[in-house]
């Protein structure tokens, strides 16, 4: 992908036209080749951009406007349809370039497996990296029906790469018994069901560290985000997720990148999920890009 000109398609509201002048890069990872239930998240990034036109540019939460942060919308990474490994390689190469340019990467998925190559790239630059993970699911499987490249495996992969004690999962309410047992045995932090309060307890322990934040939209209850591939009842509210994003923004952690994944617009005719995701992206930009 080229960085010397603005994305020719729809861009997220208030995207800056010049890559070099921007502090952050917003990009899409339109892949859903390995989903275990309902496909469609490859259309998430485009729809999140399109509905962003309905956003206010000002955040009443953070008292900051999008014009205060120069970010560049690079569009979607072109991925080879149906080829997971080549797609993951392309994502990692793209993020390597963003980091080499000194920019803050903010990705939109796509299925959750797309976060794996991003976190690999982040770890190459930040060897003391910690991961904050919001999700309904553990994503700690080694494989799904024999296939290691699955959207149910990215957190297991990154935990094995950077060390399980450096991965913090919140809002988890679904997974195999073996996944929970593995996390307990290796000392990985998993907060079941809740996000905000346990997050507040953890954040001071991560002060000063580089942190990558990955958010699966299904951490929200389906009442708040029905447009996702693997819905799971009993989730948190959009208000709690916003408050969690703001808690990270106001903490002493060094957020070095993030993503929001698993938005599948086709399953939400009201477009509530895409609109919620769009607002979350706005708050991530305004809260985490310094």
Backbone bond lengths (Angstrom), bond angles and torsions (degrees), N, CA, C in turn:
res aa  C-N    CA-C-N  psi(-1)  N-CA   C-N-CA  omega(-1)  CA-C   N-CA-C  phi
1 X - - - 1.453 - - 1.519 110.55 -
2 X 1.316 115.48 149.78 1.451 120.67 -179.36 1.525 109.93 -97.77
3 X 1.316 114.83 146.73 1.456 120.50 178.51 1.535 111.86 -111.61
4 X 1.335 117.04 1.63 1.458 119.00 -172.22 1.516 113.94 -89.83
5 X 1.330 116.87 2.23 1.446 119.34 176.81 1.522 109.05 -151.21
6 X 1.322 115.22 157.10 1.463 119.99 -177.03 1.526 110.37 -68.81
7 X 1.308 116.34 151.25 1.456 123.63 175.42 1.525 108.91 -57.82
8 X 1.316 117.30 134.43 1.460 121.12 -173.86 1.526 113.47 -82.22
9 X 1.319 117.76 -14.18 1.454 120.19 178.79 1.517 112.11 -89.79
10 X 1.332 116.31 -161.57 1.456 119.90 175.51 1.523 109.22 -64.33
11 X 1.308 116.39 139.68 1.456 120.70 178.44 1.521 109.70 -118.39
12 X 1.318 115.35 157.28 1.457 120.56 176.13 1.529 108.31 -64.41
13 X 1.312 115.33 144.84 1.460 121.09 -173.99 1.533 111.92 -52.06
14 X 1.301 115.08 134.04 1.468 125.17 176.19 1.536 113.27 68.52
15 X 1.321 116.58 20.49 1.459 119.07 175.65 1.518 109.89 -60.96
16 X 1.331 115.86 139.39 1.468 121.57 -179.80 1.529 109.01 -82.32
17 X 1.321 116.89 144.45 1.462 120.88 -174.63 1.518 113.77 -80.03
18 X 1.320 117.76 -16.13 1.456 120.96 -173.24 1.519 111.23 -113.57
19 X 1.329 116.01 119.95 1.457 120.83 -179.57 1.517 111.80 -63.40
20 X 1.315 116.73 -47.26 1.464 121.28 -174.43 1.521 112.17 -59.87
21 X 1.312 117.33 -35.45 1.461 121.25 -177.05 1.528 112.73 -82.59
22 X 1.322 116.68 -7.86 1.466 120.90 -174.11 1.520 111.77 -89.15
23 X 1.333 115.53 148.63 1.455 121.95 177.18 1.523 111.62 -88.88
24 X 1.313 115.84 -28.57 1.462 120.83 -174.90 1.520 110.45 -131.23
25 X 1.335 115.33 156.82 1.464 122.12 176.71 1.530 108.74 -124.59
26 X 1.326 115.30 121.07 1.458 121.98 173.99 1.524 107.73 -95.40
27 X 1.326 117.20 135.11 1.460 119.75 -177.29 1.520 110.32 -150.28
28 X 1.322 115.39 155.86 1.454 120.89 179.76 1.510 112.21 -107.25
29 X 1.337 115.82 148.17 1.462 122.90 177.52 1.530 107.70 -124.92
30 X 1.338 117.43 81.45 1.470 121.69 -170.22 1.525 113.36 -80.59
31 X 1.314 115.55 71.93 1.470 121.04 -177.57 1.524 110.12 -129.28
32 X 1.327 115.94 133.33 1.469 120.52 171.44 1.530 110.01 -144.22
33 X 1.324 114.65 38.10 1.469 120.44 -173.98 1.531 112.91 -71.52
34 X 1.342 119.11 -20.33 1.468 119.22 -171.10 1.530 113.66 -118.47
35 X 1.317 117.47 12.98 1.467 119.04 -174.44 1.525 110.89 -64.72
36 X 1.320 115.31 146.76 1.460 121.10 -174.43 1.529 112.90 -93.83
37 X 1.330 117.44 -9.11 1.462 118.89 -177.68 1.531 110.18 -132.96
38 X 1.327 118.47 -89.55 1.464 119.88 -174.55 1.527 111.21 -109.07
39 X 1.332 118.83 124.27 1.458 120.79 177.09 1.528 111.05 -78.82
40 X 1.314 115.79 174.41 1.462 120.13 176.64 1.509 114.66 128.84
41 X 1.340 117.69 -9.81 1.467 119.37 -177.32 1.529 112.47 -71.48
42 X 1.343 117.18 -12.20 1.470 117.39 176.67 1.531 111.23 -66.88
43 X 1.321 116.79 -16.30 1.459 120.00 177.98 1.533 112.56 -91.95
44 X 1.324 116.07 -1.84 1.459 120.06 -177.21 1.522 115.17 -61.90
45 X 1.343 119.00 -51.32 1.464 119.58 -176.57 1.529 113.85 -56.84
46 X 1.333 116.04 -42.93 1.464 119.57 -179.04 1.519 111.37 -62.83
47 X 1.336 116.17 -44.05 1.472 118.50 -176.96 1.524 110.93 -71.87
48 X 1.311 118.49 -34.72 1.469 120.84 176.95 1.523 109.54 -60.64
49 X 1.329 116.18 -41.83 1.467 119.60 176.77 1.529 111.01 -62.34
50 X 1.327 115.42 -47.29 1.464 119.96 -174.18 1.527 112.18 -61.55
51 X 1.332 116.68 -41.78 1.467 118.37 -177.49 1.524 112.32 -79.75
52 X 1.329 117.54 -10.63 1.468 119.45 -179.32 1.517 112.30 -63.10
53 X 1.353 116.75 -18.47 1.455 119.84 178.56 1.533 111.17 -61.68
54 X 1.340 116.43 -21.40 1.457 120.08 179.65 1.521 114.21 -84.76
55 X 1.337 116.56 -2.52 1.467 120.37 -178.77 1.518 111.92 -81.23
56 X 1.307 115.66 151.18 1.458 120.19 162.82 1.523 107.88 -76.17
57 X 1.307 117.80 146.55 1.463 120.72 177.77 1.522 112.00 -79.84
58 X 1.324 116.60 -11.27 1.466 122.23 -178.25 1.519 110.63 -102.45
59 X 1.340 115.85 135.65 1.456 121.05 174.26 1.517 109.78 -99.88
60 X 1.315 115.93 116.24 1.460 119.92 177.00 1.525 111.41 -70.87
61 X 1.329 116.56 -19.81 1.465 121.33 179.17 1.528 111.26 -73.94
62 X 1.327 115.47 -42.22 1.458 121.43 -171.52 1.522 113.18 -108.06
63 X 1.339 117.02 -4.42 1.462 122.51 -178.34 1.523 110.72 52.14
64 X 1.332 114.43 49.47 1.454 120.41 -178.10 1.522 108.61 -144.68
65 X 1.313 117.60 148.46 1.458 122.45 -179.74 1.523 110.68 -112.22
66 X 1.326 115.81 154.48 1.456 119.75 179.99 1.526 112.27 -61.68
67 X 1.317 117.16 -27.98 1.458 118.59 177.57 1.528 111.89 -67.08
68 X 1.342 116.53 -15.01 1.469 120.19 177.90 1.528 112.27 -77.62
69 X 1.330 117.02 -15.30 1.468 121.46 -177.03 1.524 109.29 -124.52
70 X 1.300 117.39 116.39 1.460 120.39 177.03 1.528 109.04 -83.82
71 X 1.326 115.30 114.72 1.453 120.04 176.70 1.516 108.52 -132.84
72 X 1.316 115.35 150.37 1.457 122.85 -174.23 1.522 109.20 -112.28
73 X 1.331 117.72 125.84 1.466 121.30 175.44 1.522 108.03 -89.65
74 X 1.318 116.08 107.75 1.461 121.73 -176.96 1.523 113.23 -83.88
75 X 1.334 116.94 -0.11 1.457 119.73 -177.42 1.515 111.96 78.73
76 X 1.310 116.87 -163.50 1.463 122.42 -178.71 1.533 110.57 -91.85
77 X 1.318 115.79 138.90 1.463 120.48 172.85 1.531 107.67 -67.57
78 X 1.329 118.46 127.39 1.471 119.28 177.53 1.531 110.65 -70.97
79 X 1.309 115.66 117.13 1.462 121.06 -175.14 1.529 110.63 -116.37
80 X 1.330 117.97 141.92 1.462 121.19 -179.93 1.532 110.89 -72.91
81 X 1.303 116.42 115.25 1.462 121.18 -173.84 1.522 111.42 -56.42
82 X 1.336 115.33 128.55 1.461 121.03 174.05 1.508 115.61 81.51
83 X 1.340 118.12 2.08 1.459 120.68 -178.96 1.529 109.38 -115.26
84 X 1.335 118.06 93.26 1.461 120.44 -175.41 1.525 114.15 -59.89
85 X 1.336 117.99 -47.00 1.456 119.16 -174.06 1.527 112.35 -65.36
86 X 1.323 117.33 -45.21 1.459 119.48 178.18 1.526 111.03 -64.39
87 X 1.318 116.83 -34.59 1.466 120.66 177.81 1.524 110.61 -65.60
88 X 1.320 116.36 -44.73 1.460 120.57 179.43 1.527 110.65 -64.00
89 X 1.319 116.75 -39.63 1.464 120.58 178.10 1.528 111.01 -62.69
90 X 1.339 116.21 -40.97 1.463 120.67 179.85 1.523 111.33 -64.65
91 X 1.330 116.27 -39.18 1.464 120.49 179.01 1.525 110.31 -65.39
92 X 1.321 116.67 -46.07 1.459 120.08 -179.92 1.529 111.20 -61.16
93 X 1.319 116.77 -42.49 1.464 120.59 179.34 1.535 110.68 -63.03
94 X 1.313 116.17 -41.34 1.466 120.62 179.13 1.525 111.12 -61.82
95 X 1.332 116.44 -48.13 1.460 119.89 -178.06 1.525 111.16 -67.81
96 X 1.314 117.45 -35.10 1.468 120.19 173.65 1.529 110.50 -53.90
97 X 1.323 116.57 -43.90 1.460 121.28 -178.99 1.531 111.36 -68.10
98 X 1.314 116.41 -39.67 1.470 119.98 178.22 1.529 110.35 -62.19
99 X 1.324 116.08 -44.26 1.463 120.25 -179.84 1.528 111.38 -68.38
100 X 1.322 116.66 -38.29 1.468 119.94 178.82 1.518 111.15 -62.89
101 X 1.335 116.20 -28.41 1.459 121.05 178.40 1.523 112.22 -83.23
102 X 1.337 117.00 -1.36 1.452 120.91 178.10 1.513 114.48 78.06
103 X 1.339 116.92 24.45 1.464 121.27 -178.00 1.527 111.85 -101.63
104 X 1.310 115.31 157.89 1.470 123.93 176.44 1.528 108.06 -87.22
105 X 1.343 119.21 116.61 1.466 120.38 -179.53 1.529 112.22 -86.96
106 X 1.335 115.46 131.69 1.456 121.17 176.82 1.519 107.86 -132.53
107 X 1.335 116.39 109.55 1.452 121.68 -172.83 1.510 113.82 -102.76
108 X 1.343 114.33 154.84 1.459 121.86 174.84 1.526 108.51 -126.51
109 X 1.337 115.94 128.37 1.459 120.29 177.92 1.499 110.42 -100.13
110 X 1.318 113.30 172.30 1.427 129.45 17.66 1.523 113.42 72.93
111 X 1.331 113.20 156.29 1.461 120.84 177.76 1.527 110.58 -69.47
112 X 1.333 116.98 167.25 1.458 119.78 -172.32 1.517 112.96 -73.55
113 X 1.316 119.27 -17.27 1.458 119.25 177.47 1.529 111.51 -61.98
114 X 1.322 117.72 -23.96 1.468 119.89 -179.41 1.529 112.02 -64.51
115 X 1.315 117.55 -20.17 1.466 120.34 178.74 1.529 111.76 -71.53
116 X 1.319 117.38 -24.69 1.462 121.42 -176.44 1.527 112.34 -60.55
117 X 1.335 121.13 -53.31 1.462 119.06 179.45 1.528 112.76 -65.81
118 X 1.318 116.95 -28.69 1.469 119.29 176.65 1.523 110.06 -65.57
119 X 1.318 116.18 -45.84 1.463 119.90 -179.32 1.526 110.81 -66.73
120 X 1.332 117.84 -32.79 1.469 120.90 173.87 1.529 110.42 -60.95
121 X 1.315 115.76 -45.77 1.465 120.12 179.30 1.522 111.01 -64.00
122 X 1.318 117.07 -40.36 1.468 121.05 179.87 1.525 110.43 -63.12
123 X 1.330 116.28 -39.95 1.469 120.70 -177.44 1.519 111.31 -67.25
124 X 1.332 117.05 -32.65 1.461 119.73 176.82 1.525 111.32 -62.19
125 X 1.318 116.56 -34.36 1.468 120.45 -179.99 1.509 111.98 -87.73
126 X 1.345 116.54 -33.42 1.470 121.13 -175.73 1.530 108.94 -123.19
127 X 1.320 119.01 88.85 1.470 121.31 -176.52 1.520 114.45 -67.38
128 X 1.346 117.47 -14.86 1.473 120.05 175.57 1.526 110.87 -103.25
129 X 1.311 116.58 30.21 1.457 123.54 -176.37 1.532 112.56 -63.38
130 X 1.334 114.93 142.18 1.461 122.25 169.08 1.526 108.25 -120.01
131 X 1.329 115.53 150.98 1.465 121.38 -179.45 1.520 109.46 -116.00
132 X 1.328 116.58 129.55 1.462 122.65 168.50 1.525 106.63 -107.12
133 X 1.323 115.39 127.44 1.463 122.01 -169.96 1.525 109.52 -128.86
134 X 1.339 116.87 118.85 1.466 122.52 175.49 1.523 108.28 -107.09
135 X 1.326 117.44 128.63 1.469 118.91 -172.75 1.522 109.27 -170.62
136 X 1.327 115.63 156.88 1.468 120.29 168.50 1.523 110.52 -80.16
137 X 1.329 116.31 -26.52 1.461 122.24 -170.63 1.522 111.83 -114.01
138 X 1.310 115.32 149.87 1.461 120.23 179.98 1.525 112.58 -64.98
139 X 1.336 116.69 -38.66 1.477 122.47 -175.45 1.525 111.37 56.28
140 X 1.334 116.22 37.77 1.461 121.90 -176.87 1.530 113.06 -110.92
141 X 1.303 117.08 15.50 1.458 118.60 178.12 1.527 110.44 -72.11
142 X 1.325 115.54 149.34 1.467 120.30 172.69 1.521 110.63 -78.94
143 X 1.324 116.48 -27.66 1.456 121.62 178.52 1.520 107.97 -162.34
144 X 1.316 115.89 163.73 1.461 121.04 173.00 1.519 107.63 -119.45
145 X 1.316 116.05 111.14 1.463 123.01 -176.95 1.531 110.84 51.88
146 X 1.338 114.68 43.66 1.447 120.86 175.55 1.510 115.53 89.67
147 X 1.342 117.98 -5.63 1.459 121.20 -177.58 1.533 110.13 -105.36
148 X 1.347 117.87 113.92 1.467 120.80 -178.60 1.517 114.00 -72.81
149 X 1.336 117.05 -21.32 1.467 119.69 176.15 1.524 108.37 -91.36
150 X 1.314 114.75 91.31 1.461 122.02 -176.62 1.521 109.40 -145.70
151 X 1.330 115.77 151.49 1.466 118.48 179.11 1.529 112.34 -71.40
152 X 1.316 116.73 -0.84 1.468 120.35 174.77 1.530 112.31 -95.66
153 X 1.349 117.39 7.89 1.470 120.44 -174.83 1.534 117.17 -119.07
154 X 1.334 122.04 -8.66 1.474 119.13 -168.55 1.520 115.12 -63.29
155 X 1.320 118.39 -33.95 1.468 119.06 -178.03 1.523 110.44 -74.87
156 X 1.323 117.82 -33.84 1.467 120.21 173.55 1.531 109.83 -62.54
157 X 1.312 116.43 -42.64 1.453 120.52 -178.83 1.529 111.21 -62.42
158 X 1.325 116.67 -47.14 1.468 118.57 -177.36 1.523 110.90 -72.10
159 X 1.329 117.76 -32.49 1.464 120.44 177.52 1.524 110.49 -63.29
160 X 1.328 116.49 -39.56 1.461 120.09 178.59 1.521 111.49 -72.13
161 X 1.322 117.23 -26.29 1.460 121.29 179.73 1.528 112.20 -77.73
162 X 1.324 117.39 -48.61 1.472 120.32 -172.87 1.524 113.12 -103.95
163 X 1.336 116.87 -5.80 1.457 121.15 -177.54 1.513 111.03 101.40
164 X 1.330 118.24 125.82 1.468 121.84 -175.48 1.521 114.36 -56.80
165 X 1.343 117.51 -31.38 1.464 119.95 -178.08 1.522 112.72 -71.57
166 X 1.317 116.54 -6.81 1.462 121.40 178.10 1.528 112.65 -99.96
167 X 1.329 116.47 8.18 1.462 122.13 -179.05 1.522 108.97 -118.27
168 X 1.336 115.78 130.04 1.468 122.32 -176.13 1.525 108.97 -126.26
169 X 1.330 116.21 113.50 1.460 121.75 -178.19 1.525 110.64 -106.23
170 X 1.333 115.75 140.07 1.464 121.56 -177.12 1.529 110.50 -134.08
171 X 1.344 115.28 146.95 1.453 120.90 176.90 1.513 114.11 81.38
172 X 1.334 117.44 9.39 1.463 121.42 -173.82 1.534 110.87 -70.20
173 X 1.303 115.86 130.36 1.468 120.13 179.18 1.521 112.96 -141.58
174 X 1.341 116.44 7.62 1.461 119.28 -178.35 1.528 109.79 -150.54
175 X 1.331 115.12 138.74 1.460 120.73 179.21 1.516 109.91 164.44
176 X 1.310 116.66 166.80 1.461 120.92 176.73 1.525 109.84 -73.21
177 X 1.326 116.38 149.49 1.454 120.75 178.02 1.522 111.05 -55.10
178 X 1.328 115.68 -38.92 1.464 120.48 -179.20 1.528 112.24 -62.90
179 X 1.326 116.98 -31.26 1.464 120.31 179.32 1.529 110.56 -68.06
180 X 1.311 116.22 -44.90 1.469 120.35 178.40 1.531 110.48 -64.10
181 X 1.321 116.00 -40.66 1.467 119.76 179.65 1.525 111.21 -65.36
182 X 1.336 116.72 -40.85 1.463 119.95 178.25 1.523 110.48 -61.07
183 X 1.326 116.54 -46.21 1.463 120.38 -179.53 1.525 111.42 -60.17
184 X 1.321 116.39 -41.46 1.463 120.41 179.48 1.526 111.35 -65.64
185 X 1.305 115.92 -41.44 1.464 120.56 -176.50 1.529 113.00 -68.17
186 X 1.343 116.31 -31.38 1.468 119.49 -176.65 1.526 112.56 -98.27
187 X 1.334 116.97 -0.03 1.460 120.10 175.65 1.513 115.42 83.62
188 X 1.325 117.13 20.44 1.457 120.64 176.69 1.518 109.66 -78.95
189 X 1.332 116.37 142.68 1.467 120.83 -179.47 1.524 110.17 -86.28
190 X 1.325 116.54 121.61 1.457 121.98 172.52 1.525 108.48 -127.35
191 X 1.320 115.12 122.84 1.460 120.93 174.42 1.523 108.11 -101.86
192 X 1.317 116.41 112.83 1.453 120.18 -179.76 1.533 111.06 -77.58
193 X 1.322 115.09 136.12 1.461 124.63 167.35 1.531 114.95 73.92
194 X 1.327 118.62 -41.61 1.467 121.19 -174.52 1.519 111.46 -105.39
195 X 1.320 116.20 161.45 1.458 121.25 179.42 1.523 111.71 -127.31
196 X 1.318 117.98 -61.24 1.456 121.20 -166.58 1.522 114.44 -61.69
197 X 1.323 117.81 -51.33 1.468 119.04 -175.11 1.524 112.31 -67.57
198 X 1.340 119.62 -47.16 1.470 118.05 176.40 1.529 112.51 -64.80
199 X 1.320 117.34 -30.92 1.461 120.17 176.41 1.524 110.67 -62.62
200 X 1.320 116.69 -43.28 1.463 120.76 179.41 1.526 111.73 -60.50
201 X 1.316 116.74 -31.70 1.466 120.09 178.44 1.524 111.87 -73.01
202 X 1.319 116.34 -32.97 1.465 121.07 -176.31 1.528 112.53 -81.97
203 X 1.306 117.99 -36.44 1.462 121.37 -172.39 1.536 114.48 -52.98
204 X 1.332 119.92 -42.77 1.469 118.55 179.19 1.527 113.10 -61.34
205 X 1.327 117.48 -28.28 1.469 120.06 179.65 1.528 112.14 -74.63
206 X 1.334 117.08 -13.60 1.460 122.06 -179.75 1.528 111.92 -105.48
207 X 1.311 117.05 9.38 1.465 120.95 -177.43 1.520 111.09 -55.19
208 X 1.323 115.77 129.90 1.455 121.80 177.72 1.515 115.02 85.16
209 X 1.312 118.34 -13.28 1.465 120.98 -178.08 1.524 111.67 -85.81
210 X 1.336 117.01 148.49 1.464 119.10 171.47 1.527 109.76 -70.88
211 X 1.324 115.88 129.77 1.461 121.49 -175.83 1.524 109.32 -128.95
212 X 1.319 115.50 133.08 1.461 121.93 172.49 1.522 107.16 -107.15
213 X 1.348 116.45 134.25 1.461 121.46 -176.81 1.526 109.69 -114.49
214 X 1.321 116.49 122.75 1.455 120.99 176.55 1.525 109.69 -116.90
215 X 1.321 116.00 126.80 1.465 122.49 -175.46 1.523 109.72 -119.70
216 X 1.318 115.74 117.40 1.464 121.37 170.13 1.529 106.12 -90.28
217 X 1.336 116.80 125.30 1.461 120.83 -175.69 1.524 111.85 -59.16
218 X 1.355 117.70 -20.13 1.459 118.42 -178.51 1.527 113.20 -77.99
219 X 1.341 117.75 1.80 1.459 118.84 167.63 1.523 109.57 -62.07
220 X 1.332 115.99 -26.20 1.461 120.93 174.53 1.524 110.57 -74.95
221 X 1.306 116.65 147.87 1.456 120.79 172.93 1.523 108.94 -61.84
222 X 1.332 118.47 145.82 1.466 120.03 178.32 1.528 113.69 -55.56
223 X 1.324 117.78 -22.83 1.462 119.97 175.83 1.526 111.12 -63.15
224 X 1.331 116.44 -26.96 1.464 121.67 -179.54 1.520 112.56 -99.30
225 X 1.342 116.45 -24.10 1.470 120.06 -177.47 1.526 110.22 -149.20
226 X 1.325 117.83 76.31 1.470 120.11 179.79 1.518 113.45 -74.22
227 X 1.323 117.65 -17.58 1.448 121.06 -175.33 1.510 113.28 -86.34
228 X 1.315 115.96 70.88 1.463 121.22 178.55 1.518 109.08 -148.79
229 X 1.317 116.50 161.94 1.451 119.90 -171.86 1.511 115.83 -73.38
230 X 1.342 116.39 -36.16 1.472 119.80 -176.59 1.521 108.59 -127.92
231 X 1.323 116.15 82.61 1.456 120.92 -177.84 1.523 109.62 -70.07
232 X 1.324 115.81 149.01 1.457 120.99 -177.99 1.524 108.08 -150.71
233 X 1.325 116.51 114.13 1.459 120.24 -174.98 1.530 111.13 -68.72
234 X 1.321 115.95 162.23 1.459 121.08 178.29 1.505 114.30 93.16
235 X 1.330 117.38 16.45 1.452 120.73 -176.14 1.511 114.16 -86.12
236 X 1.329 114.57 -177.26 1.463 120.77 -178.03 1.529 109.78 -84.25
237 X 1.321 115.70 171.43 1.457 122.07 177.89 1.528 110.02 -87.83
238 X 1.317 115.42 162.02 1.463 119.71 175.35 1.527 110.52 -64.68
239 X 1.321 117.31 -30.49 1.463 120.79 177.63 1.525 110.53 -63.20
240 X 1.346 117.35 -41.98 1.462 120.00 179.50 1.523 111.19 -68.29
241 X 1.337 117.35 -36.82 1.461 119.10 179.10 1.527 110.79 -67.33
242 X 1.315 117.20 -41.60 1.464 120.05 175.54 1.532 110.64 -59.68
243 X 1.324 116.12 -44.58 1.464 120.00 -179.69 1.526 110.89 -63.26
244 X 1.325 117.12 -32.71 1.464 121.01 179.01 1.525 110.93 -70.20
245 X 1.327 116.61 -40.97 1.461 120.81 175.18 1.521 110.49 -60.25
246 X 1.321 116.08 -40.71 1.471 120.43 -179.80 1.525 111.45 -71.69
247 X 1.326 116.93 -35.23 1.472 119.71 177.53 1.521 110.45 -61.72
248 X 1.318 116.50 -40.89 1.463 120.31 176.54 1.523 110.08 -64.24
249 X 1.331 115.75 -42.89 1.469 120.25 -178.71 1.522 111.88 -61.21
250 X 1.320 117.27 -34.40 1.465 121.34 -175.84 1.519 113.03 -92.67
251 X 1.323 116.44 0.73 1.460 120.66 -178.56 1.523 110.31 -87.77
252 X 1.329 115.50 -177.96 1.462 121.39 -179.83 1.525 112.55 -96.72
253 X 1.340 117.35 8.05 1.453 118.83 177.75 1.520 109.77 -73.99
254 X 1.320 115.74 154.66 1.464 121.82 178.89 1.523 108.07 -100.79
255 X 1.329 116.73 91.82 1.463 119.92 179.72 1.523 108.71 -71.67
256 X 1.331 116.54 121.15 1.465 120.86 -175.38 1.526 112.51 -109.63
257 X 1.322 117.32 -2.41 1.457 120.87 178.54 1.513 110.72 170.68
258 X 1.322 115.88 169.50 1.455 118.90 179.53 1.517 111.78 -168.86
259 X 1.322 115.31 171.65 1.460 120.17 175.48 1.519 110.35 -152.75
260 X 1.323 114.72 161.05 1.464 123.84 174.92 1.521 106.58 -132.41
261 X 1.330 116.92 121.17 1.463 120.22 -170.61 1.524 112.62 -128.81
262 X 1.336 114.29 171.46 1.469 125.31 171.10 1.534 114.51 72.43
263 X 1.335 118.13 22.70 1.465 120.61 171.20 1.529 108.10 -80.59
264 X 1.328 116.58 120.25 1.466 122.70 -179.39 1.531 107.97 -121.80
265 X 1.317 117.62 91.89 1.476 121.75 -170.08 1.516 114.90 -58.98
266 X 1.321 118.29 -28.77 1.460 120.94 -173.36 1.534 112.47 -60.97
267 X 1.334 117.75 -24.13 1.466 120.61 -176.25 1.526 113.18 -92.58
268 X 1.324 116.92 10.33 1.465 120.54 -178.10 1.522 109.09 -140.19
269 X 1.325 116.36 90.38 1.460 120.53 -177.68 1.522 112.27 -66.91
270 X 1.325 117.02 -20.88 1.464 120.78 178.35 1.530 112.16 -78.14
271 X 1.323 116.39 -15.27 1.469 124.07 -177.01 1.531 112.63 63.59
272 X 1.308 115.26 18.74 1.465 120.69 177.13 1.525 111.07 -58.71
273 X 1.334 117.14 -42.32 1.466 120.95 -176.50 1.525 111.26 -65.60
274 X 1.323 117.45 -47.24 1.458 121.01 179.73 1.517 111.30 -63.40
275 X 1.329 116.88 -40.43 1.461 119.80 178.92 1.525 111.62 -66.74
276 X 1.326 116.77 -39.61 1.460 120.46 175.85 1.523 110.18 -62.87
277 X 1.322 116.70 -46.01 1.461 120.73 179.74 1.523 111.08 -60.14
278 X 1.304 116.16 -39.47 1.463 120.55 -179.69 1.526 110.48 -62.38
279 X 1.313 116.87 -43.61 1.470 119.68 178.51 1.526 110.55 -66.54
280 X 1.321 117.08 -38.54 1.467 120.09 177.46 1.529 110.77 -61.20
281 X 1.328 116.71 -41.66 1.464 120.52 177.97 1.521 110.16 -61.92
282 X 1.323 117.03 -43.12 1.467 119.84 177.31 1.516 111.52 -57.17
283 X 1.320 116.70 -45.21 1.457 120.07 -178.48 1.525 111.77 -69.42
284 X 1.330 117.33 -32.82 1.467 120.99 176.06 1.524 110.49 -65.12
285 X 1.332 115.77 -42.62 1.466 119.54 177.89 1.527 110.72 -62.81
286 X 1.310 116.17 -49.96 1.462 120.60 -174.88 1.526 112.68 -71.98
287 X 1.334 116.63 -29.11 1.453 119.29 -176.54 1.507 114.43 -90.35
288 X 1.328 117.23 -30.75 1.470 119.85 -169.52 1.523 114.22 -107.67
289 X 1.324 117.98 -20.04 1.462 120.58 179.67 1.528 108.34 -91.88
290 X 1.285 116.47 109.27 1.467 120.92 -173.68 1.522 111.07 -89.04
